[in-house]
Amino acid sequence: MGDYTERKAIRRGRSGAPWRAAALLVGTAATSICMSLTQVAAASSISVFVGYADSARAGGDFPNPWNGAPNITFDGCSPQAACTFDGGAIRIRNDNPASVSVDQVSVHIGGCLYTWSGATYPRSLAPGASLVAAQRASGVAAGCTGPDPSTFDSSDIPNAGTCTNDGIQPTVDVTIDGTTSSYTDSGQVLNSGGIDPGVCSNGDESTQWVTIGSKPCSGETLTLNPPTQTDPVGSTATVLANLTDTCGSPLSDVVVGFKLAAGPNAGVTGQGATNSFGIAAFTYSSLVVGVDSLQAAVTNAVGFTRTSNTATVTWTVEFAPGGGSFVIGNKNAALGSAVYFWGSQWAQHNSLTAGPAPRSFKGFSDQPVTPACGQGWTSDPGNSTPPPDGPLPDFMAVIVTSSARQTGPEISGDTVAIVIVRTDSGYEPNPGHAATGVIVAVMCGSASAVTGGAPQRPQLPSLPTQVRSGTPSGPGGAATATACQVSARGRSPKLPSQACVRKNRL
């Protein structure tokens, strides 16, 4: 293989590790091209892939997944950091609904034979699992060194330094549950197109996995979809990462990391492995309005990282349906506190810094239609300002006021903060039916307006307060001065049971 010292002495540094946290996998339709299986396994339903692993140059085409990836059983040199790879690799994936046993794997390159067998065989593969067979020891050796696959420098077989295609098409024999099936590597992946690129062009010999019988497809494409979406706070947003080679064929069992790079939930991370369609999904929830920017990334075994496009998620919140807002007193506005925001006893259950509110105020303000921190609000006394018919959103923006004064036929006050309330059931526009909820997040306002004190539940003699399980956690106790992003288009969708999650800030 030419100058081995020059080719193998330098290993490139690693560029990072995949991001962390939980992520969900979903199935979706995908079209695979550049795939031509030359022979179909008779013994069972399996997929056979071939690749080439060259860690001396540490490029982006090093086969991924590799040792340590989900659903991978590895028969080769380990650990990765102690191994220099320069050789072909075979991946056998079990596509059956039941486990199978791999009894042996053999590769023929011209008159040279390599066999993966021994005391660790047969190897059981669960449905969806793969066996990767690679060189078992670190280093290189020119020419045919089989049948022991301690080295498997298959680009040098039969001779090192060959720069004209020798025309040899390797074959792979896979014995599953006692039955052997043969596959032809007509794309010459295992022997690098019948030449020795390391000598001929001093290039990286790595080749990403392709279905045996296909020609190599260099490079990968990682795409996040949808590129934009809008969701109400308290619900969930899902983005899908699609990983393919440049021929469009899906790459399965590759760990994808997700990261919110900017926005109100910046720092949240997720991780998942691609399924057989090359798809991994990331789902998260927010109690903060604003626009999140997300990216995905995959990192192969030699430290090369590929990133996706940037996707955005816009989180919105409603005030009262149809415009206007419900109101609570600032002395009741602690994160986690149960609050009384509508009903005939509003004045008794809401404490304000400026003193008691008029008893005629029931808790709803019709002006402004879309409130903002620092603005005043107004309402008519009694029921002359009709509240919304309902139902209310599951999560709703509510004014926090420090004063409520009546002057003639008008009640007015200030907006020292706006909070997000998880509403309880039972609301009716009749003030005889109290409306309650729990403060779960702060949209805007001063830190002194909304505290992190111990929750205090109002005493409601006519209607006990209802508290749902799985109360969401906000991004933190301190309020921030930020624009309020709102919607007044009706009730938010029902919250899935798993949607209320604590943010994992790293």
Beta strands, then each sheet from edge to edge (+ up, - down):
strand 1: 46-54
strand 2: 72-75
strand 3: 86-94
strand 4: 100-109
strand 5: 112-116
strand 6: 123-125
strand 7: 130-133
strand 8: 171-176
strand 9: 179-184
strand 10: 207-211
strand 11: 220-225
strand 12: 228-232
strand 13: 236-245
strand 14: 255-262
strand 15: 269-273
strand 16: 279-285
strand 17: 290-299
strand 18: 305-307
strand 19: 311-318
strand 20: 325-329
strand 21: 338-342
strand 22: 364-365
strand 23: 376-379
strand 24: 395-401
strand 25: 404-407
strand 26: 410-414
strand 27: 417-423
strand 28: 435-445
strand 29: 486-487
sheet 1: 2+ 7+ 3- 1+ 10-
sheet 2: 5+ 4- 6+
sheet 3: 5+ 4- 8+ 9-
sheet 4: 11+ 13- 16+
sheet 5: 12+ 19+ 17- 14+ 15-
sheet 6: 12+ 19+ 29+
sheet 7: 12+ 19+ 17- 18+
sheet 8: 21+ 28- 27+ 24- 20- 22+
sheet 9: 23+ 26- 25+
end
